[in-house]
Amino acid sequence: MWSWSEPELQRLGRFLADHGLCSPTVTAQAIGDGHSNLTFLVSDGHSQVVVRRPPPPPLPPGAHDVLREAKLLTALSQTLVPAPAVLATAEAGELLDVPAFVMDFVDGAVITNATPAPDDDPRIRRRIGESLVDTLAELHRVAWREVGLGDFGKPDGFNARQLRRMQSLIAVDGALPKPFAELDGWLHAHLPPESRVAIVHNDFRIGNMIVNMKVGSIAAVLDWELATIGDPLADLGYFLTSYPGPGEPLVPTSAMGTAVLEPGYPGRAELLDRYADRTGADVSGVNWYAALAMYKLAALYEYSRRRFDSGVGDPYYADPGLVSSFLAAGEQLAAADSALT
C-alpha cells in the first residue's frame, strides 16, 4: 500500500494551507478498502479533509482518472444527489507525481457487514434501505447535460460496448477464456437496446455510502471513479446483485453488504418496485443487467488476477475462485425466468 513520505506530507500541508483548508502541519490516514483510487483522511488536529489519488502505476489505460472523478462531483454539487464537495484539485507534478483532489469530510457511518443501530429497532434499517434506492433514483433523474456533463460519456451503444470492453480485457489471442463463454453468449443473444440515458455510478452499493445514522439517510455517495453516462438499468442491476438475499450464495461484492440481511432492511423486490415508482422505468428486463454486472466483475477480477500473477497487482485478486463466483451468479441470473427479486 502506498503511503505519504515525509516530504510529500509537507508538500500536502503547504498545498492545503495555500487553499485555506488546513494549517501546514498535517497527518494522513488511509481510509477505504484500498482496491480503487487511494483515499486519505487528512487532519491538522482541528480541520479534516479527504484526499484522493490513483494507486501507484502501472495502471490500465484510462483507469483511475481522479480529475475526471472530481469533475463529476463538481457537477453533482448542483443537484440533489448527496456527494462530497470538491475543495481543490492538483495536476500531476503540482502536489504528487500523479493528479489528486481534495474533498470535504462527510461525517457518518459506512455500512458493510453490520449496521451501527440497535437490534430492536428495525425502522432505522428500513429507512436506510429506502434512502439507498431513492438516492439511486435521484442520480438517474439528474439532467446531466445541464450540469456540464455533456461530454462525460458515450451513451450510444452503451450495452454492447460494455461487453466489448470486458472482452478486450481478458481475451487471449482474440479468444475468451472458456469459463466466460456461456455467459458471454447469453448476454449477446439477449442484448437489449439502451432503456434511456443517465449518469451511471457503476459501483452503487451500500458499502460505498456514508449514512447519517440519526435519521437513516444517505449523507454521501462515494467512489465515483467508474461513473459515466449510459444505461441506468446497469446501475440498478449491479445494485441488486450487491444486495444479498437470505440463504443465497455470496459473491465478493454482496459479501461486502451483508448488513442488509439484518431485520428491517427492505428486500430486493421492494427496492425494485420503489425504484420503478420513482423513475417510471420499465424494470422487467433487469435480469440481463444483473447478469452483465456479474460478467463485468468476473472480467475485471480476472484481469486484476493476471496483473497480480505478473507481479504488479493487488493480492486481493489472487484467488481465481472470486472470478468463478461471479460467473456462477451470472449464469444463474441468465437461467432465471423472472426479474431479480
Buried (B, 14 or more C-beta within 10 A) or exposed (E): EBEBEEEBBBBBBBBBBEBEBBEBEBBBEBBBBBEBBBBBBBBBEEBBBBBBBBBEEEBEEEEBBBBBBBBBBBBBEEBEBBBBEBBBBBEEEEBBEBBBBBBEBBEBBBBBEEBEBEEEEBEBBBBBBBBBBBBBBBBBBBEBEEBEBEEBBEBEEBBBEBBEEBBEBBEEEEEBBEBBEEBBEBBEEEEBEBBBBBBBBBBBBBBBBBBBBEEBBBBBBBBBBBBBBBBBBBBBBBBBBBBBBEEEEBBBBBBBBBBBBBEBBBEBEBBBBBBBEBBEBEBEBBBBBBBBBBBBBBBBBBBBBBBBEEEEBBEBBEBEEBBBBBBBBBBBBBEEEEBBB
